[in-house]
Amino acid sequence: GLFEASQLEELVALCEQRQGFAPSVQRQASGDVIVDQHRTSSSCPMLWPLMTPKDRLEQLRSMGGNEAKLASQIEKELQAVEAVQRRCAEVIGVDENRIEPLQLVKYLPG
């Protein structure tokens, strides 16, 4: 396959740990965005390495305590995302920086 099952499981676990999954929305013809009760999907935008300054992670880490823990969690997610982005870039033959931000989508059974 394109990815190892463990890579995908890690991405899902990271989203669930930070409670990142939210009901998917639908845009109406009027432009309004609603949560349609008939939709069974939820989505989680992954952290985007290009928008996460390394100096900010260093600041958090140097603060110790909860901030240092947060920096570690962010870094773990960024590493997982970067691995997937590298693989996508390799498969389609482009630079990693050209890969769009990742978003996970999951569906309820049925």
N, C-alpha and C positions, 0 to 999 in steps of 0.2 A: 503494500500500500504506500500511499504518499507519506503518511506519518505513522509512527509507532503508537499503538493504543495507549501506552503510558503517557505519551506527550499530550494527547487529547484529554485523557483523564485528569492530568495535572491542570490543564487550562480550566476545565469545568470546576475542579476543586478550588482553584484560586478564586474564581468568580463567586462560588458559593460561600467561601470563607469571608469575603468582604460584602456579602449580600448584594452582589452586583446585578443579579438577574431581576429585570422589571418586566411587567406585561408589555408585549409588543403593541404598538399603537398603529392607528390607521388614519390617513389623511382624507378628510371629506372633500367633496368637490368645492365646498365653500372655503377650504383652506384650514378649517378647524381640525385639530388633532384629537382623536378620541381613543379610548380603550374599548374595543369591541368585545363584548362578553362571549361571542361565538369563536373568537380566536383562541387557540390553545398554546400559542407560543409566547415565550419570554426571551429577552435578549440581554446580553451583557457586553458593553464595550470594554475591550481590554486596554490596559495602559499602553500608550504609544511611546516607544523609546525616543523618537525625535522630539517629543514634547515634554520630556522628563529630564531636566538639567541635572547632571551628575553632581554639580556643586551643591544643589539643594539637598540631595541625598546625603552628602557629606555633612551638611549643617545639621540635619536631623540626627544622623548617627552620633555626632559630637555632643548632642544635647543629653544623650543617655536616656534611660527609662523607656517610657512608652514611645517617645519619638524615635529612639534607636530601633525599637521593635518594628515600628512602622516602616522605617527605612529598609530593614531586612525583608519585610513582606513585599514592599514595592520592588526591591531588587530581584527577589525571587520571581515575581510576575514578569518583570522586564526580561529576565533571562529566558523564561519559557516562551515569551512572545518573540524574542529575537531568534530563537531556534526555529520557530515555525516560519518566520519571515525569511530567514536564510534559505530554508527548504523551498518555499514558494518562489523566491527569486532565482534559485538554482534551476528549478523545473521550467520556468518560463523564460529564463535567460536575460534577466534584467538586474540592475543594481538593487540591493536591499532597500535603499532609501526610496525606491519607487513603489514599494508595496504599501497599499492602503492600510489604515488602522484595522486591526482585527476586531470582529464582533462575533460572539458566540450566540447561537440561537438554539433553544431547546423547545420541545413540544411535549405536551401532556399525552399520555396514551389515548388512543382512539382516534 
